[in-house]
Each structure stands twice: as structure tokens, then as C-alpha cells.
Amino acid sequence: MFDLASSLPPLPGVGYKPQHYAEIIEDPAPVGWLEVHAENYMGDGGRPIAQLRALSNKFPISVHGVGLSIGGEGRLDPNHLARLKHLVDWLNPASFSEHLAWSTHDSHFLNDLLPLPYTDATLTRVADHIDEVQEVLGRKMLLENPSSYLAFAESTWSETDFLREVARRTGCGLLLDVNNVFVSATNLEYSPQSYIDDYPLELVGEIHLAGHDEDHDDHGKPLLIDSHGREVVEPVWALLDYTLARSGPKPLLVEWDTDVPEWPVLADEARRADAALQKVIA
């Protein structure tokens, strides 16, 4: 077995964006760690790598993958996996995570994280892929719950049981995205609190927050889109409080990937995340 899936501190972090580099270096408070997307740092040099090296001397870094296609039917891309290994070997991040999703078909990469049916066959495939990733990287990984817009009729596992069993078979940890829970619960009409009650919180190495957009489906029902393009909404902050009251303090990330704001706006979101953590630390 490998080391802990995450050695991040139970502090607020943010998804790093290069336009914020100077301000983060000068005054990062209250941010205690940073997340980067693996696929943005798989080159061998240039300004992005130089900045990441400098940041890694100041902050714990979480590497978040978006391109492995853990749930894909084919084998994992060996070239992508080799580039990922090169990154984590020199960076030695405090955490590595990927999504419970698929994003490839044959040789084509789809610019989206697509959902999976929760079946025995899917479970075996996902577990095999996670085993391969952990063996190649020589470390545990975290697996993130998806945001869902539909339910598969063929699913025979609940999402929480599926994640629990994947972790049991592979030894991986879990990344709990609270916004994804809220999005999925709204779209599929179930209680987000009940989902949290059934989630294996003892396996969580990170908790994520993000903004989402509101729309309606063809029948006029609310449809939430996991856009990462705005501030975290009040019901998601409330669900975070509900979660932390049960899990205790965890590393807590604010993601903002589109329509990225100026640094003070993102820093204010991190301060609110810190306030949520302080409620359960005190």
C-alpha cells in the first residue's frame, strides 16, 4: 500500500490561475495551499513550470487531473500517464486527484467529464484503472464524485456505495465536491443532506466548492450546470457547514475556472471557506 492519499493541511485553498501569481506570492492570506490542473503543467519548461516551481516552495500543491478518463472503456493512455508521472515525480504534490468520469472514445478526447452507469462492470473497470494509476505514480489518489444531469436506468449501485466500494478495492481516497452534490441532488431530485449522511466521510482527503449556473430543462424543472464560473451560492455554503459538522476540518478548495475574477474576489471566497473551517476547529 502507498502513503496517505493527501497530506494537505485542513486549510482553505484555491485553484491557481497565472494572472494571480504576483498577488499570491505577495500576500496569499488566508490561502494555505493551491490546486493546479495536471494537464496545464505537463511540459518541460517555460514560465508555467517556473512559476509552479516557485509556488511549490511556498505552498503545498494539489494536482487535479481532468484527462485520464478513469471511467473510459479503453485502456488508459500510456503517454498521458507517463507525462503525469513526470509531473508528480518532480513536483511531489501533497495530493493527486481525478474524476469519476470518462472523457475519451477510441483515440478521441472529449472536452467534457461524462457520467457513468454504476454497475459491476463499471466498478471493475474503474478499480482496475485506479490500480494502474496508483502503481505508476507510486502514490494513492483521490477520486471525485461527479456532477450529474441524468440517472442511468442500468445502475445497480448508489453513487455513495459505488465510491465506497471503489475505495475499498483500490485503497484510494475520496475527494468530496460539495457543489457537485448540490448540483446532482437538485437535478435528480434527492436530498443533498441524505447523500452526505451516506457518504464515507472518513475517506475524504479534500473537499471542493465551486459556483454553478441555473437553467431549466424542457419540462421547466430546475437544471443546474457545474460551470465553476461564479461565486459559491448560499445553499452550497450551508451544505458545506452540514458536511464539516460531520467530517470535522478538511482541506477545503474554492474552484473558479471560467470568467476568473480579480484576486480580491477569489480571496474573499477563500476567507469565507476559512470561516466555515473555523466553526468546526474551535
C-alpha positions in Angstrom: 0.0 0.0 0.0 1.0 3.6 -0.6 1.2 6.6 1.7 -1.8 8.7 2.6 -3.8 9.9 -0.3 -3.4 13.5 0.8 -1.1 15.4 3.1 -2.7 18.8 2.6 -3.4 20.9 5.7 -7.0 21.5 6.9 -6.9 25.0 5.5 -8.6 26.8 2.6 -7.0 26.6 -0.8 -7.8 28.0 -4.2 -7.4 26.8 -7.8 -4.3 28.6 -9.1 -4.6 30.9 -12.1 -1.4 32.5 -13.6 -3.0 36.0 -13.6 -3.0 35.8 -9.8 0.7 34.8 -9.4 2.1 38.1 -8.2 -0.6 38.7 -5.7 -0.5 35.2 -4.3 3.3 35.4 -3.8 3.0 38.8 -2.2 0.0 38.2 0.2 -1.8 34.9 -0.1 -3.8 35.1 3.2 -5.9 33.2 4.0 -4.9 30.7 1.4 -2.9 27.8 2.7 -2.5 25.6 -0.4 -3.0 25.7 -4.1 -4.5 23.3 -6.7 -3.3 23.1 -10.3 -4.7 21.1 -13.2 -2.2 18.4 -14.2 -2.7 18.9 -18.0 -1.6 22.5 -17.8 1.9 21.5 -16.4 3.0 18.5 -18.4 5.6 20.4 -20.4 9.3 20.6 -19.7 9.9 24.3 -19.2 8.8 27.8 -19.7 7.0 30.3 -17.5 4.2 27.9 -16.3 6.8 25.4 -14.9 9.0 28.1 -13.4 6.0 29.7 -11.6 4.8 26.3 -10.4 8.3 25.5 -9.0 8.3 28.8 -7.2 4.8 28.3 -5.8 5.7 24.7 -4.6 8.5 26.2 -2.4 5.8 28.3 -0.7 2.7 26.2 -0.7 1.5 22.6 -0.6 0.3 21.8 -4.1 -2.7 19.6 -5.1 -2.6 18.2 -8.6 -6.0 17.7 -10.1 -6.3 15.6 -13.3 -9.0 16.1 -15.8 -7.9 13.9 -18.7 -7.2 10.4 -17.5 -10.7 9.2 -18.3 -10.8 6.9 -15.3 -14.2 5.5 -16.3 -13.4 5.1 -20.0 -13.9 1.7 -21.6 -10.5 1.5 -23.2 -7.1 1.3 -21.6 -5.6 4.4 -20.0 -3.5 6.5 -22.4 0.1 5.4 -21.6 1.6 8.6 -22.9 -0.7 10.8 -20.8 0.0 8.6 -17.8 3.8 8.9 -18.4 3.6 12.7 -18.6 1.5 12.7 -15.4 4.2 10.6 -13.7 6.9 13.0 -14.8 5.0 15.9 -13.2 4.3 14.3 -9.9 7.9 12.9 -9.7 9.5 16.4 -9.8 6.7 18.3 -8.1 6.0 15.7 -5.3 2.5 17.2 -4.7 0.7 16.9 -1.4 -2.3 15.3 -3.2 -3.3 13.9 -6.6 -6.9 13.5 -7.7 -9.0 12.6 -10.7 -12.7 12.4 -11.6 -15.2 9.5 -11.6 -16.0 10.1 -15.3 -15.0 9.3 -18.8 -13.7 11.7 -21.5 -12.3 9.5 -24.3 -13.6 7.3 -27.1 -11.1 5.3 -29.2 -8.4 7.9 -29.9 -10.6 10.9 -29.5 -10.6 13.2 -26.4 -13.9 14.8 -25.5 -13.8 18.2 -23.8 -16.1 17.1 -21.0 -16.4 14.9 -18.0 -19.1 12.4 -18.8 -21.1 10.3 -16.3 -21.1 6.5 -15.8 -23.7 3.9 -15.0 -23.0 2.4 -11.6 -22.8 -1.3 -12.4 -20.5 -4.2 -11.5 -18.7 -3.9 -14.9 -18.1 -0.2 -14.4 -16.9 -0.8 -10.9 -14.3 -3.4 -12.1 -13.1 -1.1 -14.9 -12.8 2.0 -12.6 -11.0 0.0 -9.9 -8.5 -1.5 -12.5 -7.7 1.9 -13.8 -7.2 3.4 -10.4 -4.9 0.4 -9.5 -2.9 1.2 -12.6 -2.6 4.9 -11.8 -1.5 4.3 -8.3 1.1 1.7 -9.3 2.5 4.0 -12.0 2.6 7.1 -9.8 3.6 5.2 -6.7 1.1 7.0 -4.5 -2.6 6.9 -3.5 -5.0 9.1 -5.4 -8.3 10.7 -4.6 -11.5 10.1 -6.7 -14.0 12.9 -7.1 -17.8 12.4 -7.1 -19.3 13.8 -10.4 -22.0 16.4 -11.1 -24.9 14.5 -12.7 -27.6 15.6 -15.1 -29.4 12.3 -15.6 -29.6 8.9 -13.9 -28.8 5.6 -15.7 -31.6 3.0 -15.7 -29.0 0.2 -15.6 -27.3 1.4 -12.4 -27.4 -1.2 -9.7 -25.3 0.7 -7.1 -26.0 4.0 -5.4 -23.2 6.6 -6.0 -22.1 6.6 -2.4 -21.9 2.8 -2.2 -20.1 2.7 -5.6 -17.5 5.2 -4.3 -17.2 3.3 -1.0 -16.6 0.0 -2.8 -14.0 1.6 -5.3 -12.1 2.9 -2.3 -12.3 -0.5 -0.5 -11.0 -2.4 -3.6 -8.2 0.0 -4.5 -7.2 1.8 -1.3 -7.7 5.2 -2.9 -9.1 8.1 -1.0 -12.1 10.3 -2.0 -12.5 13.9 -3.0 -15.9 15.2 -1.9 -17.1 18.1 -4.2 -20.0 19.6 -2.2 -21.1 21.7 -5.2 -21.3 18.6 -7.3 -23.5 17.0 -4.6 -25.9 20.0 -4.6 -26.0 20.1 -8.4 -26.7 16.4 -8.7 -29.3 16.4 -5.9 -31.2 19.3 -7.5 -31.1 17.8 -11.0 -32.1 14.3 -9.9 -34.4 15.4 -7.1 -32.9 13.9 -4.0 -31.8 15.3 -0.7 -28.2 16.5 -0.6 -28.1 16.1 3.1 -29.1 12.5 2.8 -26.3 12.0 0.3 -23.8 13.5 2.8 -25.2 11.3 5.6 -24.4 8.2 3.5 -21.0 9.3 2.2 -17.9 7.7 3.6 -16.5 11.0 5.1 -13.7 9.1 6.8 -12.1 8.6 3.4 -12.2 12.2 2.3 -8.8 13.9 1.6 -10.2 17.1 0.2 -13.5 19.0 0.0 -14.2 21.2 -3.0 -16.5 24.1 -3.6 -17.4 26.0 -6.8 -20.1 28.0 -8.4 -22.8 26.8 -10.8 -25.2 28.2 -13.3 -29.0 27.9 -13.1 -31.2 26.8 -16.1 -34.4 24.8 -16.7 -34.9 21.6 -18.6 -37.5 21.0 -21.3 -40.2 20.4 -18.7 -39.4 23.6 -16.8 -37.7 21.9 -13.9 -34.5 23.5 -12.4 -31.3 22.3 -14.1 -28.0 23.3 -12.5 -24.8 23.3 -14.5 -21.4 22.8 -12.8 -19.7 25.8 -14.5 -17.1 26.9 -12.0 -17.7 30.4 -13.3 -19.1 32.3 -10.4 -19.2 32.6 -6.6 -20.4 29.8 -4.4 -24.1 30.2 -3.7 -25.6 30.2 -0.2 -27.2 26.7 -0.3 -23.8 25.2 -1.1 -22.2 27.1 1.8 -25.0 25.7 4.0 -24.3 22.2 2.7 -20.6 22.7 3.4 -21.5 23.6 7.1 -23.6 20.4 7.3 -20.8 18.3 5.9 -18.0 19.8 8.1 -20.1 19.3 11.2 -20.0 15.6 10.4 -16.5 15.3 9.0 -14.5 17.7 11.0 -12.0 20.1 9.4 -10.7 19.0 6.0 -8.6 20.7 3.3 -11.1 22.9 1.6 -10.7 24.2 -2.0 -12.5 27.0 -3.8 -12.5 26.4 -7.6 -13.2 29.2 -10.2 -12.2 28.1 -13.7 -14.2 30.3 -16.1 -14.8 34.0 -16.0 -12.0 34.1 -13.5 -12.3 37.2 -11.2 -9.6 39.5 -9.9 -7.7 38.1 -6.9 -9.6 40.0 -4.2 -12.8 38.4 -5.2 -11.3 34.9 -5.0 -9.5 35.7 -1.8 -12.9 36.7 -0.3 -14.3 33.3 -1.2 -11.3 31.7 0.5 -11.9 33.8 3.6 -15.5 32.5 3.8 -14.2 28.9 3.4 -11.8 29.6 6.3 -14.7 30.9 8.4 -16.5 27.6 7.7 -13.5 25.6 8.8 -13.1 27.8 12.0 -16.6 26.8 13.1 -15.5 23.1 13.4 -11.9 23.8 14.6 -13.0 26.0 17.6 
